[in-house]
Amino acid sequence: MGKRISSSTLLWCIVVATMWWGRNNGAIILGTLVSMLTLKEFYRLMHGCGYTPFDNLGTLVGGIVTLAPWIELRYHVPTHLILALATVVFAARLLGERTPENRVESLASTLFGLIYVSLLLQYYIRLVLPLPGDTISPNGRLLMCLWVIAASKFADMGGYLTGFAIGRHKMSPQISPKKTWEGAVGGVVASVAIGAALAWYGRGILPARMTPLIGGAMALPIAILSIVGDLVESVIKRRANIKDSAAIIPSMGGFFDMSDSLILTAPVGYFLLSRL
């Protein structure tokens, strides 16, 4: 438990330091890097499932997909065709590079990774980029991005600590035996608390309608989806018969183990914050 807390603290320091000194550009670089490393580990799990995705090209395309909103804003280049053209390339490649037994799985697993990881994590990039006629400052957009990350990860950390302390009733023993309903409740409470706290801290730079009450309320669906995202990764790891997506982060596993709770919350967080 001590190593996990130390690893979590170190990761938070890296995230906050990158956003503090690198500001919005630092957040974009960090988000794209995490997305690509997560996708690489996702493809490793697909190999464990017996599939043969196009790892290297898929990861490269995934980075472009995640970075697409910035590319479009910076260079005025339309990026809506990236996934379509990538599908054409992968479909052509599988005819000569895969056997009849795994051609369908190769294409499906490659594209699933691009959509589930790269496209969904793209919304963190969208959060920090200005919109036409934007009334929110760059600092406000940066804090909005951090709000979604914090609301997601505090659900994860709060759930872990609460489950460790008082967890008794298994939530989904066939998928993730260590998760408990008590832990889930603790995670939701922690997420709501940090959502309200950051809304109070960011008053003046966040949208005026984002009061602590609204911040706490919006953190509720974020917390629930964070738990769902964690369970989805557990399903994939069980199918691949692999405990951790990698062994990079002590007591936590790999980047997919770290970002699993961030994937589903990205588009929902973007949707909720864009309504303010």
Contacts in CASP RR format, 6 or more apart in sequence:
PFRMAT RR
TARGET T0000
AUTHOR 0000-0000-0000
METHOD contacts of the structure
MODEL  1
MGKRISSSTLLWCIVVATMWWGRNNGAIILGTLVSMLTLKEFYRLMHGCG
YTPFDNLGTLVGGIVTLAPWIELRYHVPTHLILALATVVFAARLLGERTP
ENRVESLASTLFGLIYVSLLLQYYIRLVLPLPGDTISPNGRLLMCLWVIA
ASKFADMGGYLTGFAIGRHKMSPQISPKKTWEGAVGGVVASVAIGAALAW
YGRGILPARMTPLIGGAMALPIAILSIVGDLVESVIKRRANIKDSAAIIP
SMGGFFDMSDSLILTAPVGYFLLSRL
1 164 0 8 1.000
2 251 0 8 1.000
3 250 0 8 1.000
3 251 0 8 1.000
4 160 0 8 1.000
4 250 0 8 1.000
4 251 0 8 1.000
4 252 0 8 1.000
6 250 0 8 1.000
6 251 0 8 1.000
7 249 0 8 1.000
7 250 0 8 1.000
7 251 0 8 1.000
7 252 0 8 1.000
8 153 0 8 1.000
8 157 0 8 1.000
8 252 0 8 1.000
11 249 0 8 1.000
11 258 0 8 1.000
12 153 0 8 1.000
15 30 0 8 1.000
15 146 0 8 1.000
15 149 0 8 1.000
16 146 0 8 1.000
18 26 0 8 1.000
18 27 0 8 1.000
18 29 0 8 1.000
18 30 0 8 1.000
19 26 0 8 1.000
19 27 0 8 1.000
19 30 0 8 1.000
19 142 0 8 1.000
19 145 0 8 1.000
19 146 0 8 1.000
23 138 0 8 1.000
23 139 0 8 1.000
23 142 0 8 1.000
24 128 0 8 1.000
24 129 0 8 1.000
24 138 0 8 1.000
24 141 0 8 1.000
24 142 0 8 1.000
27 124 0 8 1.000
27 128 0 8 1.000
27 142 0 8 1.000
27 145 0 8 1.000
28 67 0 8 1.000
28 70 0 8 1.000
28 125 0 8 1.000
28 128 0 8 1.000
28 129 0 8 1.000
31 66 0 8 1.000
31 121 0 8 1.000
31 124 0 8 1.000
31 125 0 8 1.000
32 63 0 8 1.000
32 66 0 8 1.000
32 67 0 8 1.000
32 125 0 8 1.000
34 121 0 8 1.000
34 255 0 8 1.000
34 258 0 8 1.000
34 259 0 8 1.000
35 62 0 8 1.000
35 63 0 8 1.000
35 66 0 8 1.000
35 117 0 8 1.000
35 118 0 8 1.000
35 121 0 8 1.000
35 122 0 8 1.000
35 259 0 8 1.000
36 59 0 8 1.000
36 62 0 8 1.000
36 63 0 8 1.000
36 66 0 8 1.000
37 255 0 8 1.000
38 117 0 8 1.000
38 121 0 8 1.000
38 255 0 8 1.000
38 256 0 8 1.000
38 259 0 8 1.000
38 263 0 8 1.000
39 58 0 8 1.000
39 59 0 8 1.000
39 62 0 8 1.000
39 63 0 8 1.000
39 113 0 8 1.000
39 114 0 8 1.000
39 117 0 8 1.000
39 118 0 8 1.000
40 55 0 8 1.000
40 59 0 8 1.000
40 255 0 8 1.000
41 245 0 8 1.000
41 246 0 8 1.000
41 254 0 8 1.000
41 255 0 8 1.000
41 256 0 8 1.000
42 113 0 8 1.000
42 116 0 8 1.000
42 117 0 8 1.000
42 236 0 8 1.000
42 245 0 8 1.000
42 256 0 8 1.000
43 53 0 8 1.000
43 55 0 8 1.000
43 58 0 8 1.000
43 59 0 8 1.000
43 109 0 8 1.000
43 110 0 8 1.000
43 113 0 8 1.000
44 55 0 8 1.000
44 242 0 8 1.000
44 245 0 8 1.000
44 246 0 8 1.000
45 236 0 8 1.000
45 237 0 8 1.000
45 239 0 8 1.000
45 240 0 8 1.000
45 242 0 8 1.000
45 245 0 8 1.000
45 256 0 8 1.000
46 52 0 8 1.000
46 53 0 8 1.000
46 109 0 8 1.000
46 113 0 8 1.000
46 240 0 8 1.000
47 53 0 8 1.000
47 55 0 8 1.000
47 240 0 8 1.000
48 240 0 8 1.000
48 241 0 8 1.000
48 242 0 8 1.000
49 109 0 8 1.000
49 236 0 8 1.000
49 239 0 8 1.000
49 240 0 8 1.000
50 102 0 8 1.000
50 105 0 8 1.000
50 240 0 8 1.000
51 102 0 8 1.000
51 105 0 8 1.000
51 106 0 8 1.000
51 108 0 8 1.000
51 109 0 8 1.000
52 98 0 8 1.000
52 102 0 8 1.000
52 105 0 8 1.000
52 106 0 8 1.000
52 109 0 8 1.000
53 106 0 8 1.000
53 109 0 8 1.000
53 110 0 8 1.000
53 113 0 8 1.000
54 90 0 8 1.000
54 93 0 8 1.000
54 106 0 8 1.000
54 110 0 8 1.000
57 89 0 8 1.000
57 90 0 8 1.000
58 86 0 8 1.000
58 90 0 8 1.000
58 110 0 8 1.000
58 114 0 8 1.000
61 82 0 8 1.000
61 86 0 8 1.000
61 114 0 8 1.000
61 118 0 8 1.000
62 114 0 8 1.000
62 117 0 8 1.000
62 118 0 8 1.000
63 118 0 8 1.000
64 71 0 8 1.000
64 79 0 8 1.000
64 82 0 8 1.000
65 82 0 8 1.000
65 83 0 8 1.000
65 86 0 8 1.000
65 114 0 8 1.000
65 118 0 8 1.000
65 119 0 8 1.000
65 122 0 8 1.000
66 118 0 8 1.000
66 119 0 8 1.000
66 121 0 8 1.000
66 122 0 8 1.000
66 125 0 8 1.000
67 122 0 8 1.000
67 125 0 8 1.000
68 79 0 8 1.000
68 82 0 8 1.000
68 122 0 8 1.000
68 125 0 8 1.000
69 79 0 8 1.000
69 122 0 8 1.000
69 125 0 8 1.000
69 126 0 8 1.000
69 129 0 8 1.000
70 125 0 8 1.000
70 129 0 8 1.000
71 77 0 8 1.000
71 79 0 8 1.000
72 78 0 8 1.000
72 79 0 8 1.000
73 129 0 8 1.000
73 130 0 8 1.000
83 111 0 8 1.000
83 114 0 8 1.000
83 115 0 8 1.000
83 119 0 8 1.000
86 111 0 8 1.000
86 114 0 8 1.000
87 107 0 8 1.000
87 111 0 8 1.000
90 106 0 8 1.000
90 107 0 8 1.000
90 110 0 8 1.000
90 111 0 8 1.000
91 107 0 8 1.000
94 103 0 8 1.000
94 106 0 8 1.000
94 107 0 8 1.000
95 103 0 8 1.000
98 106 0 8 1.000
116 263 0 8 1.000
117 263 0 8 1.000
120 263 0 8 1.000
120 264 0 8 1.000
120 266 0 8 1.000
120 267 0 8 1.000
121 259 0 8 1.000
121 262 0 8 1.000
121 263 0 8 1.000
121 266 0 8 1.000
122 266 0 8 1.000
123 266 0 8 1.000
123 267 0 8 1.000
123 269 0 8 1.000
123 270 0 8 1.000
124 145 0 8 1.000
124 148 0 8 1.000
124 149 0 8 1.000
124 262 0 8 1.000
124 266 0 8 1.000
126 270 0 8 1.000
127 141 0 8 1.000
127 144 0 8 1.000
127 145 0 8 1.000
127 148 0 8 1.000
127 269 0 8 1.000
127 270 0 8 1.000
127 273 0 8 1.000
128 138 0 8 1.000
128 141 0 8 1.000
128 142 0 8 1.000
128 144 0 8 1.000
128 145 0 8 1.000
129 141 0 8 1.000
130 136 0 8 1.000
130 138 0 8 1.000
130 141 0 8 1.000
134 141 0 8 1.000
136 144 0 8 1.000
136 205 0 8 1.000
136 206 0 8 1.000
136 207 0 8 1.000
137 205 0 8 1.000
139 205 0 8 1.000
140 202 0 8 1.000
140 205 0 8 1.000
140 206 0 8 1.000
143 198 0 8 1.000
143 202 0 8 1.000
143 205 0 8 1.000
143 206 0 8 1.000
144 206 0 8 1.000
144 273 0 8 1.000
146 198 0 8 1.000
147 195 0 8 1.000
147 198 0 8 1.000
147 199 0 8 1.000
147 206 0 8 1.000
147 215 0 8 1.000
147 273 0 8 1.000
148 222 0 8 1.000
148 262 0 8 1.000
148 265 0 8 1.000
148 266 0 8 1.000
148 269 0 8 1.000
148 270 0 8 1.000
148 273 0 8 1.000
149 262 0 8 1.000
150 194 0 8 1.000
150 195 0 8 1.000
150 198 0 8 1.000
151 191 0 8 1.000
151 194 0 8 1.000
151 195 0 8 1.000
151 198 0 8 1.000
151 218 0 8 1.000
151 219 0 8 1.000
151 222 0 8 1.000
151 223 0 8 1.000
151 226 0 8 1.000
151 265 0 8 1.000
152 191 0 8 1.000
152 222 0 8 1.000
152 223 0 8 1.000
152 225 0 8 1.000
152 226 0 8 1.000
152 261 0 8 1.000
152 262 0 8 1.000
152 265 0 8 1.000
153 226 0 8 1.000
153 261 0 8 1.000
153 262 0 8 1.000
154 187 0 8 1.000
154 190 0 8 1.000
154 191 0 8 1.000
154 193 0 8 1.000
154 194 0 8 1.000
154 195 0 8 1.000
154 223 0 8 1.000
155 187 0 8 1.000
155 188 0 8 1.000
155 190 0 8 1.000
155 191 0 8 1.000
155 222 0 8 1.000
155 223 0 8 1.000
155 226 0 8 1.000
155 227 0 8 1.000
155 261 0 8 1.000
156 187 0 8 1.000
156 226 0 8 1.000
156 230 0 8 1.000
156 261 0 8 1.000
157 187 0 8 1.000
157 190 0 8 1.000
158 183 0 8 1.000
158 186 0 8 1.000
158 187 0 8 1.000
158 189 0 8 1.000
158 190 0 8 1.000
158 191 0 8 1.000
159 183 0 8 1.000
159 184 0 8 1.000
159 186 0 8 1.000
159 187 0 8 1.000
159 190 0 8 1.000
160 183 0 8 1.000
162 182 0 8 1.000
162 183 0 8 1.000
162 185 0 8 1.000
162 186 0 8 1.000
162 187 0 8 1.000
162 190 0 8 1.000
163 180 0 8 1.000
163 182 0 8 1.000
163 183 0 8 1.000
163 186 0 8 1.000
166 182 0 8 1.000
166 183 0 8 1.000
167 180 0 8 1.000
167 181 0 8 1.000
167 182 0 8 1.000
167 183 0 8 1.000
168 180 0 8 1.000
168 182 0 8 1.000
169 180 0 8 1.000
169 181 0 8 1.000
169 182 0 8 1.000
170 177 0 8 1.000
170 179 0 8 1.000
170 180 0 8 1.000
170 181 0 8 1.000
171 179 0 8 1.000
171 180 0 8 1.000
171 181 0 8 1.000
171 183 0 8 1.000
171 184 0 8 1.000
172 179 0 8 1.000
172 231 0 8 1.000
175 231 0 8 1.000
175 234 0 8 1.000
175 235 0 8 1.000
175 238 0 8 1.000
176 230 0 8 1.000
176 231 0 8 1.000
176 234 0 8 1.000
179 227 0 8 1.000
179 230 0 8 1.000
179 231 0 8 1.000
184 227 0 8 1.000
187 223 0 8 1.000
187 227 0 8 1.000
188 220 0 8 1.000
188 223 0 8 1.000
188 224 0 8 1.000
190 223 0 8 1.000
191 219 0 8 1.000
191 220 0 8 1.000
191 222 0 8 1.000
191 223 0 8 1.000
191 226 0 8 1.000
192 216 0 8 1.000
192 217 0 8 1.000
192 219 0 8 1.000
192 220 0 8 1.000
192 223 0 8 1.000
193 216 0 8 1.000
194 219 0 8 1.000
195 212 0 8 1.000
195 215 0 8 1.000
195 216 0 8 1.000
195 218 0 8 1.000
195 219 0 8 1.000
196 212 0 8 1.000
196 213 0 8 1.000
196 215 0 8 1.000
196 216 0 8 1.000
196 219 0 8 1.000
197 212 0 8 1.000
198 215 0 8 1.000
199 206 0 8 1.000
199 210 0 8 1.000
199 211 0 8 1.000
199 212 0 8 1.000
199 214 0 8 1.000
199 215 0 8 1.000
199 216 0 8 1.000
200 212 0 8 1.000
207 273 0 8 1.000
207 276 0 8 1.000
209 276 0 8 1.000
210 218 0 8 1.000
210 273 0 8 1.000
210 276 0 8 1.000
214 276 0 8 1.000
218 269 0 8 1.000
218 272 0 8 1.000
218 273 0 8 1.000
221 268 0 8 1.000
221 272 0 8 1.000
222 265 0 8 1.000
222 268 0 8 1.000
222 269 0 8 1.000
222 272 0 8 1.000
225 264 0 8 1.000
225 265 0 8 1.000
225 268 0 8 1.000
226 261 0 8 1.000
226 262 0 8 1.000
226 264 0 8 1.000
226 265 0 8 1.000
227 261 0 8 1.000
228 264 0 8 1.000
229 260 0 8 1.000
229 261 0 8 1.000
229 263 0 8 1.000
229 264 0 8 1.000
230 260 0 8 1.000
230 261 0 8 1.000
232 260 0 8 1.000
232 263 0 8 1.000
232 264 0 8 1.000
233 245 0 8 1.000
233 256 0 8 1.000
233 257 0 8 1.000
233 260 0 8 1.000
237 243 0 8 1.000
237 244 0 8 1.000
237 245 0 8 1.000
244 252 0 8 1.000
244 253 0 8 1.000
244 254 0 8 1.000
244 257 0 8 1.000
245 253 0 8 1.000
245 254 0 8 1.000
245 255 0 8 1.000
245 256 0 8 1.000
245 257 0 8 1.000
246 253 0 8 1.000
246 254 0 8 1.000
246 255 0 8 1.000
246 256 0 8 1.000
246 257 0 8 1.000
247 253 0 8 1.000
247 254 0 8 1.000
248 254 0 8 1.000
248 255 0 8 1.000
249 255 0 8 1.000
249 257 0 8 1.000
249 258 0 8 1.000
252 258 0 8 1.000
END
